[in-house]
Amino acid sequence: RTGRRYLALRNAAVDLQWHHQQDYRMVNGWYVYGSRSKPLDVDTFRPEYAKIRKMCAERDRVIWALAQGKEPPTIDDAHPELDVPPTAFGTKPYSEPEELRILTPAEAEAAMTVAPGYKIQTFASEKMFPELAKPVQMAFDNRGRMWVSCMPTYPQWRPGDPKPTDRLLILEDANADGQADKVTVFADGLHVPVGFEFWNGGVLVTDQPRLVFLKDTDGDDRADLREVVLDGFATDDTHHAISAFEWTPDGRLIMLEGISMSTTVETPWGPFRNHNASNAYSLDPRRWRLTRDITPCFANPWCYTHNDWGQPFVGDGTGADQHWATPLNGAMFDQRRSNRQFIHYEGPTMRPALGNGFLYSRHFPESAQGNFFYACVINMNGILQFQVEDDGAGYKGTRVDDLVRSTDKNFRPGDPQIGPDGALYFIDWHNPLIGHMQYSQRDPNRDHSHGRVYRLHAEGRPLVEPVTQAGKSVAELLEQLREYEAATRYRVQRELRDRPRDEVVAAVQAWVGAIPASDPLRERLLVEAMWALAGHHLVDQSLLAALLKAENPNARAAAVHIIADLREHLPDAAELIAPLVDDPHPRVRLEAIRGLSFFPETSSVELALRSLKHPLDEELSYTLESTLGALQPVWREAHARGVALADGDPAAAAFLERVAAGNDVGREVNALVKSIIERYEHQGHRTTAMSRLNALGGNPEEGAKIYQRTCRACHRIGNDGADYAPNLSDVGKRLRRDEIFESLIFPNKTIDPKYRATNVITVDGQAFSGLLAQENQTELSLVMGDGTTVKIPLEDIEIRQTVDVSSMPERLNESMSGIELLDLLAFLSAQQTTPEPAPAAAP
C-alpha cells in the first residue's frame, strides 16, 4: 500500500476531491449563483461551472485508469478557455484612483501625510518580497516576528488556474532597522485566509470554508501539521467570512462574520447554525465550543479590539461605526438593537473600516496614550485617531490628528497594531479596485500581486525594548505583565494559555502573593492574574473577592465581566454579581446588569430593575433594556397576568412595560418582513402584510439614529452624508412607504439610472466604463471615474452593457431589530425636502 501505484491513486483521489469541492461548495455563492450575480457575473460563472465539471470528469477517468493498472489519460485544464469580462474601472470615482497606475513604495510614502512628529517607513513590499501579495491581516508571534496572511487568489480561485497559493508569511527584521530583511512562507495552499491567530504553538487560520490548525513540529518555520478543526463556515461572500480574529482576555477567540451568510458547523456540542444575521462568534478552543458573542453585528464587521482594562470594542466595516461592545454581548435575544457609536467627528463618514485598536506605547508622546484608531480604505485612505475619555458608564472618542492619510487611492490600509518595538505597523491591501459587489469577480483590473506593510514611528523618541515570550519561564512571563504596552501583555496572556495549566496556576498564586499592597500597579496586575487563570477555565475566589472591592472601578468592572463569562465554573456567580447593581460607578453597574442577563430567574429581573434607583445614562438604559429582553421568558407570562415584578416602583414598572411592548412589536415586524420576502410574488399577501407594517408606525427620532449608523455613509440628507448613493432628502416625497421598504430589502429591483454603470467595448477593442450622462442618435457620453466625460460614436460600439446592480446590501433588515426597521422607515418617510441640484460633470 506504500508503493508508487498506490500513492499515485491516492494523490489522484485527493486532487479530484479538491476540485469537486470547488463545484459543489464554490465560494462566493451570493455572486456566483445568488442575487448578486446580476448583472456583472450572469455570464461569468456558467462557463466556469462547465469547465470545473469537465476537469472533475477527467480526474475521475484518471482514478479509474490507475485503479485498473492502466496508463492514465492526460488532463487538459487549459481548455476551454474562459472569457474575461470587461472592466468596470472608471465607474466608482469615489473609491478609484484617477488612472490605473501602481505607485512604487517610495512614491506611496511621498503621497502620505502623517500626524505632526511622526514618520512613515516601508517595512516590507512586493518589490522586496513578491510573496507579499494582497496582505489582509497581521500579528506578532512570541519571538517578536510579524506574520501576515496574504490572499492573491481573492475573491476566489478560477477553474484552470493553478491551485490557490494564498499563504501565511513570517517577516523578520533581524537588524532592527525598521525594515524586514527576511521572509519565510510558513504555509501556502490556503484559500482566502481572511483571519488568523496564534494558538497552542501553532496558528488557527481561515481556509474557506474551514478553520484549520497549522503547526511547525520540526523547527524549520514551515507548517508540517495541517488539521481541519471546524468545517462549514459560510463562504457566500468571501469578504464577509470569519475574520478579524482577536483573543478575549479570558481566552476565547472572537471571529467576525457579515450579513447574508449561511454557516453550518459541526462541533462536539452539536451543529452550530447561523443564517443571514451578522455575528461576532466566540470560540473556546479548549472545548471547541462555538457561540454567538454579538448578534446582529451590524452589516459587515471587520474590527474588534480591547482597551487596557479588557473592555471590548467592535466596528462595522461597511459603515465604519465603532461601538463599545460590552452592552452588546449580554445574553442573546431576537430583538436586540444597537447601542450608540462611541466616536464622534464632523463631516462625511470615513469608511469602510479595516481594523481598529488602542495606542498604548511609550514610544509615542503622552498625548497619544490611550487613543483609539481605525483604518479607512476608501474616502480618506488612512488611519483616523480619537482621544478617548470616560462618558458615564461608557466612553467618548473625539477625533484628533489623523495618524496617516494618503492621496493615493490604491492605498488601502488595514489591521493597525503596535509592534514589539512600540511602533505602529499596518498592512496595505493596495488595489485600484476596492469592493466585492462593485465589480465582476473576474474584473481584469483586480490586482493580485501588490501589497505593503508600513511602520509609523515618532521621530526623536526612543523605541521600546522588545519583550518576547518564547523560551521564557511562566514566572518570567508573569513579570512581563508589568509592561506598559497593552499589546505586549496581550501576547503574554496568549503565551500563558499555551503553557501547562498546573504550572500556570502555581506560578500565578505565588506571583499574586508577592505583589506588595503598596505597588501602584497592584490592581491592574491582579486583573491580569485573573485573566491568566480564566484562560485555563479557572477562577480564584479570593482573587475575585479582592477585585470586587478594588478602588479602581475598571478593575471591579473587569471582575464582574469575568464572573459573567465564566459562570459555568462559578456556582455562586449570580450571588457575586448581585451587590454590584448598586456600585457607585456606572460602568460597574452596567457590567452587573449585563451579567444578570445570563441567569434566567425572577430574582435577576428584580435585581436588574433595582438599578433604576440609580441614575441611568444612554448605555445603562440600553443594557437594562437588553437584559430584560433576554430575560423576557422569565417574566413575560407573569407580567401579562398583572403580577408585580418591580417591587412597587412605578418607574421600574413603566420600564418593564416599555420593553414588553417594544419586543412584541419587534417580533411582529420580523414576522411580517419574513412573510413578505417569502411570498413576495403574491401581491395580495404583500399588500396586506405591508398595510399592517405601516399601521405599526415607528419613531422618526429613533429612526434618525439608525439612519446615521446604517445609511449616512453612502447617502445624503440635506448637507449631511455622502454622495455615493441616491440623495434621500426627499425620499418620503418620491416614494411611498412600501416602496422605501422594498428598496431596503431588495435594492436591486429599482435602481436610479444615475447610479447604473455602462460598459462599452468599441470595434477597435477599447474598453470604457462610466455613468451614462447623455445619448442621442449619433453618440453617447459617459462620465468617467475622474469626473471627465468621454463621447463615443454609436457606430464605433461593438458591445454595450448596462450594470443593474446596487452597491447597497440586500435585506438590510438583517442588521437591525424589528423596532429599528420600523423607526428607520418612519424617519425616511418623513424626508420631504427637495435636494439642491448636483453640479454638472466636467467636460
Secondary structure, DSSP 8 states (H G I E B T S, - for coil): --SHHHHHHHHHHHHHHHHHHHHHT-S-HHHHTSGGGTTTTTTTHHHHHHHHHHHHHHHHHHHHHHHTT--------S-S--------TTS-TTTS-SSS----HHHHHHTEEE-TTEEEEEEEETTT-TT--SEEEEEE-TTS-EEEEE-TTTT---TTS----EEEEEEE-TT-SSS--EEEEEEEEES----EEEETTEEEEEETTEEEEEE-SSSSSS--EEEEEEE----SSTTTSSEEEEE-TTS-EEEEE-SS-EEEEEETTEEEEEESS-EEEEEETTTTEEEEEESS--SSEEEEEE-TT--EEEEETTT--EEE-GGGSSS--TT------SEE-SSS----EEEEEEE--TTS-GGGTTEEEEEESSSS-EEEEEEEEEETTEEEEEEEEEEEEES-TT--EEEEEE-TTS-EEEEE---S---SSSS-TT-TT---S--EEEEEEETTS--------TT--HHHHHHHTT-S-HHHHHHHHHHHHHS-HHHHHHHHHHHHHTS-TT-TTHHHHHHHHHHHHHTTT---HHHHHHHHT-SSHHHHHHHHHHHHHTGGG-TTHHHHHGGGGG-SSHHHHHHHHHHHTTS-SHHHHHHHHHGGGS---HHHHHHHHHHHHHTHHHHHHHHHTT---STT-HHHHHHHHHHHHHHHHHHHHHHHHHHHHHTTT-HHHHHHHHHHHHHT---HHHHHHHHHHHTTTT-EETTEE-SSS---TTHHHHS-HHHHHHHHH-TTTS--GGG-EEEEEETTS-EEEEEEEEE-SSEEEEE-TTS-EEEEEGGGEEEEEEE---SS-S-GGGGS-HHHHHHHHHHHHT-------------
